[in-house]
Amino acid sequence: MSERKTRVLIVDDSAVARDLLERGLSLDKDIEVVGKASDAYSARDKIVFLKPDVLTLDVEMPRMDGIEFLKRLIPQYPIPTVVVSAVTAEGSRRALDALEAGAVEVVGKPSANDRGALREMLADLAEKVKAAAASDLSKLAGRAKPRPKAPRAAPAARPSGRVSRVVAIGASTGGTVALHHVIEALPADMPPILVVQHMPPVFTRMFAESLDRSSALSVSEAADGDPLERGRVYIAPGDRHLSLARKNGGYIVSVGDEAKVSGHRPSVDVLFRSVAAEAGADGVGVLLTGMGRDGADGLLKMRETGARCISQDEASSVVWGMPREAWEAGAAEKLVPLDEIAGEIMLLLGREKT
């Protein structure tokens, strides 16, 4: 007998969008759309009777927006939620607010005229719905931190000098909150940190800006050819691979649109393999919460070249998929709770956490 299908409730104020999402998700044999709702109040009633496993949620809705709905819903009905939001600056900002409110995944809603992008989005949504169904919302409780309302004081000058060590971090489902937790706990004089978080274009820029506001480090979306500098974090742009490369005796980042690897672009495997090839034993690899196995093979390559490599432990992972695959493959030398990962990175770099 086959496993039970993932039951999904679609919440969107657009009838066209609801029908499109229903048709797309219904193509996946492991998903059953059990209902559709046009606003938060209708969704609330249908949740009680239909008992879905996962919600897809538009953040821009009449009467009550998706963010306020999540804030009220999650404490009473902790249902994994995938946000489906417009790929615009405002839509991305609102989607990140929804992630802070308890959503576990985000998918960009492309133009209705771009059929190729729509097909790709629907396939991505199906995978993220299944990842959400496997998530544990209790692991998000208390993790998200409100972004500062006032500007930070001007930071001290960024440390200079030759870059020798490189930290690479990969994450997927639940990773935005986990990355906030890790990056905010690191000091300003860190070696450069390269990050792949599975997330659509535009969303990654907004996520980088969010991290920059709340961290002592300088965080930005990576641009092709950026020189690696101490005190900086480089976030892979959505739908672009991020790699480490060498130029004129130093490190730079390479950003490209090559084919998907391990089903993703950006791919954690691409980043980790490049760090293995270019930095070798000077690398530190960290694999955080996420569905699937992206990053496991790359982390193994890093460890084989002498890099220090860790994975997030099961107890603190929203989805213990990617970290588990790395652990079982022998790629991670240690499983570390999320609260201790920043400190462990410092130890692997040969220094005490300040």
C-alpha positions in Angstrom: 0.0 0.0 0.0 1.3 3.5 -0.9 1.9 6.1 1.7 -0.9 8.7 2.3 -0.8 11.7 0.1 0.1 15.1 1.4 -3.2 17.0 1.9 -3.0 20.7 0.8 -5.3 23.7 1.3 -4.7 26.5 -1.2 -5.2 30.1 0.2 -5.2 32.9 -2.4 -7.6 35.7 -3.2 -7.3 35.2 -6.9 -9.6 32.5 -8.4 -7.2 32.2 -11.4 -4.2 31.6 -9.1 -6.2 29.1 -7.0 -7.1 27.1 -10.0 -3.6 27.2 -11.4 -2.1 26.0 -8.2 -4.6 23.3 -7.9 -4.0 22.0 -11.4 -0.2 22.1 -10.9 -0.1 20.4 -7.5 -2.6 17.7 -8.6 -0.1 16.5 -11.2 2.0 15.2 -8.4 0.9 11.7 -7.4 1.9 12.3 -3.8 -0.2 15.4 -3.3 -4.0 15.9 -2.9 -5.5 19.3 -3.0 -8.3 19.0 -0.4 -9.7 22.6 -0.6 -9.3 26.2 -1.7 -9.9 29.4 0.2 -10.1 33.0 -1.0 -9.3 34.7 2.3 -8.0 34.1 5.9 -11.5 33.7 7.4 -12.6 31.0 4.8 -9.2 29.3 5.3 -9.6 29.2 9.1 -13.0 27.4 8.7 -11.7 24.9 6.2 -8.6 24.1 8.2 -10.9 23.0 11.1 -12.9 20.6 8.8 -10.4 19.5 6.2 -7.4 19.1 8.5 -4.8 19.7 5.7 -1.2 18.8 6.2 0.1 21.9 4.4 -1.1 25.4 3.4 0.0 27.4 0.4 -0.6 31.0 1.2 -0.6 34.3 -0.6 0.5 37.2 1.6 -1.5 39.9 -0.1 -5.2 39.2 0.6 -8.3 41.3 1.6 -9.7 41.5 5.1 -6.6 39.9 6.7 -3.2 39.6 5.1 -1.3 36.4 5.1 1.2 37.5 7.7 -1.4 38.5 10.3 -3.2 35.2 9.5 0.0 33.2 10.2 0.6 35.0 13.5 -2.9 34.0 14.7 -2.9 30.6 13.1 0.4 29.0 14.1 -0.1 29.1 17.9 -3.4 27.3 17.6 -3.0 25.2 14.5 0.7 24.7 13.7 0.3 23.8 10.1 3.4 23.9 7.8 2.9 26.8 5.3 4.5 27.5 1.9 4.2 31.2 0.9 3.5 31.8 -2.8 4.3 35.5 -3.3 5.0 37.8 -6.2 8.6 38.1 -7.3 8.9 41.8 -6.6 10.8 43.8 -4.0 7.6 44.3 -1.9 6.4 40.8 -2.4 9.8 39.4 -1.4 9.9 41.6 1.7 6.4 40.5 2.7 7.4 36.8 2.1 10.4 37.2 4.4 8.0 38.7 7.0 5.9 35.6 6.6 8.9 33.3 7.2 9.5 35.2 10.4 5.9 34.7 11.3 6.2 30.9 11.0 6.1 29.9 7.3 8.6 27.3 6.4 9.1 27.8 2.6 8.6 30.5 0.0 8.0 30.2 -3.8 8.0 33.1 -6.2 4.9 33.7 -8.3 6.0 34.4 -11.9 4.1 36.3 -14.6 1.1 34.4 -15.9 2.4 35.0 -19.4 5.7 33.1 -18.9 4.5 29.5 -19.3 8.0 28.0 -18.8 8.5 29.8 -15.6 5.0 28.8 -14.4 5.8 25.1 -15.1 9.1 25.4 -13.2 7.4 27.2 -10.3 4.7 24.6 -10.0 7.2 21.8 -9.9 9.2 23.6 -7.3 6.1 24.3 -5.3 5.2 20.6 -5.3 8.6 19.7 -3.9 8.4 22.4 -1.3 4.9 21.3 -0.2 6.3 17.8 0.4 9.3 19.3 2.3 6.9 21.4 4.4 4.9 18.3 5.2 8.0 16.7 6.7 8.9 19.7 8.7 8.6 20.2 12.5 7.3 23.7 13.3 8.3 23.3 17.0 11.9 23.7 15.9 11.1 27.2 14.7 9.6 28.3 18.0 11.6 31.0 19.6 14.2 31.1 16.9 13.1 34.0 14.7 14.3 37.4 15.9 12.6 40.7 15.1 14.6 42.8 12.8 16.0 46.0 14.3 13.7 49.0 13.9 16.5 51.6 14.2 19.7 51.7 12.2 22.7 50.1 13.8 25.6 52.2 14.9 28.3 52.6 12.3 30.5 49.4 12.4 34.2 49.4 12.9 36.4 49.3 9.9 36.4 45.9 8.2 39.5 43.8 9.1 42.0 43.7 6.2 44.7 41.3 5.2 45.1 38.2 3.1 42.1 35.8 3.2 43.2 32.2 3.9 40.2 30.5 5.6 36.8 30.3 4.0 33.5 29.2 5.6 30.7 27.7 3.4 27.2 27.2 4.6 24.2 25.5 2.9 20.6 25.4 3.9 17.1 24.8 2.6 13.7 24.3 4.5 13.9 26.2 7.8 17.2 27.7 6.7 16.3 31.4 6.8 15.7 31.3 10.5 18.7 29.0 11.1 21.0 31.3 9.2 19.8 34.3 11.2 20.6 32.4 14.4 24.1 31.4 13.2 25.2 34.6 11.4 24.0 36.9 14.2 26.1 35.0 16.7 29.4 35.5 14.8 31.8 38.4 15.3 32.7 41.1 12.8 36.2 39.9 12.1 35.2 36.5 10.7 36.8 35.0 7.6 34.6 35.4 4.5 31.4 33.2 4.6 29.7 31.9 1.4 26.0 30.9 1.8 23.6 29.0 -0.4 20.0 29.1 0.8 17.4 27.6 -1.6 15.3 30.7 -2.4 14.0 32.5 -5.5 15.5 35.6 -7.2 14.8 38.9 -5.5 14.0 37.0 -2.3 17.7 36.3 -1.7 18.6 40.0 -2.0 15.9 40.9 0.6 17.1 38.1 2.8 20.7 39.4 2.6 19.5 42.8 3.6 17.6 41.4 6.5 20.7 39.6 7.7 22.9 42.6 7.2 20.6 44.7 9.5 20.8 42.2 12.3 24.4 41.0 12.1 27.8 42.4 13.0 29.0 41.1 9.7 28.5 42.8 6.4 26.0 40.7 4.4 25.1 41.1 0.8 23.9 39.2 -2.2 27.0 37.9 -4.1 28.0 39.4 -7.5 30.2 37.7 -10.0 33.8 38.6 -9.4 33.4 40.0 -5.8 36.7 39.7 -4.0 36.5 37.7 -0.8 37.1 39.9 2.3 37.1 39.3 6.0 34.0 40.3 7.8 31.7 39.7 4.8 28.9 37.2 4.1 28.1 36.5 0.5 24.5 35.1 -0.2 24.0 33.1 -3.5 21.5 35.0 -5.7 18.3 33.1 -6.4 18.5 30.9 -9.5 22.3 31.4 -9.8 25.1 29.1 -8.7 27.7 30.4 -6.3 31.3 29.1 -6.4 34.7 30.0 -4.9 37.4 30.8 -7.5 40.9 32.2 -7.4 42.2 35.3 -9.1 45.6 37.2 -8.8 46.6 35.1 -5.8 43.3 35.7 -3.9 39.8 34.4 -3.7 36.8 35.7 -5.6 33.2 34.5 -6.0 31.9 33.2 -9.2 28.1 33.5 -10.0 26.7 31.6 -13.0 23.6 30.2 -14.5 24.8 26.7 -15.4 22.3 23.8 -15.2 20.7 22.8 -11.9 22.7 20.4 -9.8 21.1 18.1 -7.3 17.8 19.6 -8.5 18.7 23.1 -7.4 20.1 26.4 -8.6 21.8 27.7 -6.5 23.1 24.3 -5.3 24.9 23.7 -2.1 26.9 20.9 -3.8 28.3 23.4 -6.4 29.5 25.7 -3.6 31.0 23.0 -1.5 32.8 21.3 -4.4 34.3 24.6 -5.4 35.5 25.2 -1.8 37.0 21.7 -1.8 38.8 22.4 -5.0 40.1 25.9 -4.3 40.5 26.1 -0.5 41.1 22.5 0.5 42.0 22.2 4.2 41.5 25.9 4.6 37.7 25.4 4.3 35.0 25.0 6.9 31.7 23.4 5.7 28.4 23.6 7.5 25.1 22.0 6.3 22.0 23.2 8.0 18.3 22.1 8.0 16.7 21.2 4.6 14.9 18.5 2.6 16.7 16.2 0.2 20.4 15.6 -0.2 21.8 18.7 -1.8 25.2 19.4 -0.2 26.0 15.9 1.1 28.3 15.0 -1.8 29.9 18.4 -1.8 30.5 18.3 1.9 32.2 14.9 1.5 34.5 16.4 -1.1 35.4 19.1 1.3 36.2 16.6 4.1 38.3 14.5 1.7 40.5 17.5 1.0 41.0 18.2 4.7 38.3 20.8 5.4 36.5 20.7 8.7 32.8 19.8 8.2 29.7 19.7 10.4 26.0 19.2 10.1 23.1 20.4 12.1 21.6 17.8 14.5 18.2 16.2 14.1 16.8 17.7 17.3 17.2 21.3 16.1 16.5 20.8 12.4 13.1 21.8 10.9 13.8 19.1 8.3 16.6 16.7 9.0 17.2 15.7 5.4 20.3 17.3 4.0 22.2 17.2 7.3 21.3 13.5 7.7 22.4 12.6 4.2 25.8 14.2 4.9 26.1 12.5 8.2 25.3 9.1 6.8 27.7 9.6 3.9 30.5 10.3 6.3 30.8 13.9 5.1 30.1 15.5 8.5 32.5 14.8 11.3 30.1 16.0 14.0 26.4 16.7 14.5 25.8 20.1 16.2 22.7 21.7 17.7 21.8 25.0 16.1 22.5 27.0 19.2 26.1 25.7 19.2 26.9 26.0 15.5 28.4 29.5 15.6 30.6 28.5 18.5 31.7 25.3 16.7 32.6 27.3 13.6 34.9 29.4 15.8 36.5 26.4 17.2 37.0 24.8 13.8 38.7 28.0 12.8 41.1 27.6 15.7 39.7 30.5 17.8 37.5 31.0 20.8 34.0 32.5 20.2 33.8 36.1 21.6 
